């Protein structure tokens, strides 16, 4: 109780050493089998079931199949990296300062407008820091005049937040947009 009154934060828990298992004696045998399989043809490599049966039959091991399966699943990628046959996986976190980076792209897009296929121009802008994106579709001036596109089609923005998307009018229609 005195510790609780001295500090509102609990003491960190002690890390216990890993417990010994019945598989510890056979880990070197499993490692040898996995290393030998590195040069074997694909169809001749050991499955976990075959490794388990070899441990029981050849070494008299009293271990469960699950123990062998979990060990092989963890150890096999390590042995591949140690041998140089698999790349070391690394994670490099990316950091972006707010307002300093963005991705921009543009291209043609065909849409159905008033029942007619119209080729428009798509402008896409994505902020690197927040991941929020804005997409703008423009119809060519000649196309807008000929298809009688009203000014309400000129201020449509598609705003994407992660996997959700919605199309919203972010501002009133521009009077400069020909109707």
N, C-alpha and C positions, 0 to 999 in steps of 0.2 A: 504494500500500500504506500510505503514511503517513496518508492520510485515513481508511482503515479502522481504523487503530490509534487515531486521535484521537477518533473517534466511532463508536458502534455503529449509529447511524442514517445511512442514505445521504442524500446531498444531493438535494434535489428536482430533478427533471428540468427542463431548459429547455423552455419552450413555443416550438415552432417557429411562424413565421408561416404562415398558410395558403398553400398552393402555388397558383400561377396555373394556370388551366385554359383550354382552348380556348373554353369557354362564357362566360368573363368579358366578352368583347366584346358578347355578345348578351343579357346579363341585363337591360339596360334595355329591349330590344325585347320580351322575354318579359313584363316588368313592365307595359309599355304594353298588350300584348294582354290580360293578366289584368285590368287596370283597365278596359279597354273592355268586357270581359265582365261587369262588375258591373251594368251597366244593360241588357244584352242579355237577351232572353227565354231561358229555360232551354234550349230545344232549339237555340238558335243560338250557344251558348257554345262556345268552343274546347276540344277534347279535347287531351290531351298529344300524341297522334299528329298532330293537325292543326297544333299549334304547331311540332312537330319538322319537319314537311314544309314549313311556311312559312319556317322558318329556312334550310332547305337550298335551297328554290327561289328565295325572294326575296332572301336575303342571302348565299347561297353558303357557308353555315356548314359546317365540317367537324367536327361534334360527333356523339357517339353518342346514340341514343335514351334510353339509361339516364341519361346526364348531364342531359338535359332533363327526364326524368321525376322524378328526385330533386330537381332545383331547383324545379320546379313544385309538387311535393308539400310542400316546405318553405316556399315563398314565398307560395302561394295563401292559407293562413290568415293570414299576416302582413298581406297586402294587405286582406283582409276586415276585420281589426281596425283597420288604419289608416284605412279608409274609414268606419268606424263601423257597418258592416253585421253585425258579429259581436261578441259581448261578449269582453272581455279575460278570459282564463281566469286564475283566481287560486286558490291553495291556502292555506287557513287551517288550520294544525294545531290540533287540539283537545288540551287537556291536562286530565287529571282527577287529583286527588289521591286516594291510597288511602283508601277508607272514607268519602269525603265525598259521593259522588253515586251514585244508583242509579235504575233505572227499574222501576216496578211497574205491573202490569196484571192484570186479572181478568176473567172472563167465564164463560159456560156452554160446556160441551163434552159431546158425546154419545159414550159409549164402549160397547163390547160387554163385559158382565161376566157371566160364567157363562152365555153364550149369549143374554143378554137385553140390549136397548138400554137404557142408563141415562143420564139427564142428570145430570152432575156439575158442580161449580164448579172452575174452574182459577185458581190464583194463580201469577203469574209474577214473578220478582224477578231483575234483572240488574244486576251491579256495573259501573259505567261505567269504572273503572280497569282491571280485568282482563278484562272481558267475560264472566266466568263467570256462569252463570245457574242458578237453581233454580226448578223448576216443581212445584207441589203440586196434586193433584186431590182434591177433597172430594166425597163423596156426601152428599146431604141425610140428616138423621137419620131421617126417616120412611122414606126409600128404603132405608137400610141395614137397618132393622128388618124391612121387608117382603121384601127380597131375600136375607136371611140372609148378608150380607157378613161374612166373618170378619175378625178383627182384623188379619190379615196384610195386608189391603188398605189399612189406614189408615196407613201410615208410608212409603208409596212416594214417593220423590223422583226426579225426572228431573234429572240434572246434565248440563249442556251445556258442553263446552270447545271453542270454535270451531265447526268443522263436524261434529265427532264428538259423538255423544250416547250416553248410556247411562242405563238406569233402575237405580237402586240403592236399597237400604234404608239410609238414612243413620243411622238409630237404631232401636232395637228398637220393635216395635209398641206404641202407647200403650195402657195399660190403660183409659184413658178412652174409647177408641173402642168403641162398642157393637158386639157381635157378632151 
